[in-house]
Amino acid sequence: MKVTIGPYKNWIGPYQIAEALCFWAKDVKDEYDFPHKPDWVHNFGSWLAGGDDKDSWLQKVCLWIESKRKRNIKIKIDRWDTWSMDHTLALIALPMLKQLKATKHGSPFVDLEDVPEEMRSTETEEWDSQTCFDFYNEASDKIGQDVHTRWAWVLDEMIFAFECEVDDSWEEAFQSGDIDTVWKPVDREGNDVTEEEAKLFQMTDGPNHTYKCDYAGMAVVQKRIDNGFRLFGKYYQGLWD
């Protein structure tokens, strides 16, 4: 596999040109403490764009240029990439999920039934049912904590599932002892016979077989892995920064 995906193309229009021409204008902050250029710079950009009536020649040129610009995407799939496609995709998805968790700027809505019970109760139902960005926390810290905490938990469950897919050594924690297998000669009815008389062989534990496995404990982890992949599918369109 060879994948080359370039950055998204930034839109360059009259407003961006206005800001570039007025580079010397100092930023001012809005009510949310976000910096932006003064209103007169924005008005200058509106004039360059042609106002509300029709597009200016500059706006039309910018639109034409934008139609010709394409994001650099090249993907080559080799035949071995699909031999174990679930593992191949996990190698890519895992580091992306970890980076998203570290750099995300907002959190999508998470259904209450998808998180533990201690995260379901809320005193802000009206606000808490909406997608929330970090800057909403000024209105209510409780709102932000609820929304972001649930999404962080969902991301952690996705990451756990993909970590187990990439490295299945987690199963070793539930296993102990050694496997000793012998093949016992039997007839068609399952009775012991000599090797010369044998038509079939039955696999059975040998004298040095000490292997044990906590299948119940393994099933608990597997259930969490399955749920992590379920959440990945359900909230796939929420994987944005």
Steps between C-alpha positions, in 0.01 A plus 500: 500500500612850420282793602565867432232742618587866494347776713163651424511795261441830675239722338649823372234759428442876525484495880830312528656736249374797700662363817826441313501854362427638847760284674605796712153528662511372859255231611211576733315246718133417484265415788640146515857632518577381145736728304397636159569794273315829560157543342633741239722223361194277469312784327790537258473129422125537440570779252757284318244216486242724335265551791165321535375564145736300280846354491783730402752406231745422780253262665443326166873461444542354849215253437656396165838444662340299780326273247840408354668425830488138614616339820798269445370147562687192377419155636661176383370175652714187479345154498640415846326802654166320486632164624417619851324824421371551855859501628623722215234765566566481875865597441374821339196574717676461836755785467234721342263446794779580745586822316133599478461457875807717563410781257119510477326834540146378558286202587195353322188389680523151653187300576466444874452124459850478348681615816518360856210582732703748704535716185131493410348723764483868413340815632534679167286292264411789270862601443655160548317353200692727262840479339736700719824682431753592763409870501146415616649423840478868590121469495507190718797295615262213573383491138852477363610243753207269420536514121879485485530233771265268313680547169840447664370173647371387158836582338681301770280198428572527128873528568490198733328289233752591230794447736379146562454448125856614428650294785305194613745419780227608746372143478816375672388651830221240512718202407745294703684168481621298203313317227585132458299331229516132400323316220346179624427223244132395504256306287184645348313447828764687700655194663874487566694295244859461395650736247508219247126442544408866517284661236456822697692700758343689790661816637525498878698657783840352566660424841674839513194705410459786753333760281213698651301790361262739669247510219250695709751778566605500134135534398468816712790665317372379163161655577671833569693469172179427308334802660797721407462403135123554525560852631751562221235416242222691673700819554711479185366833374587658835872439443586858415732759651 
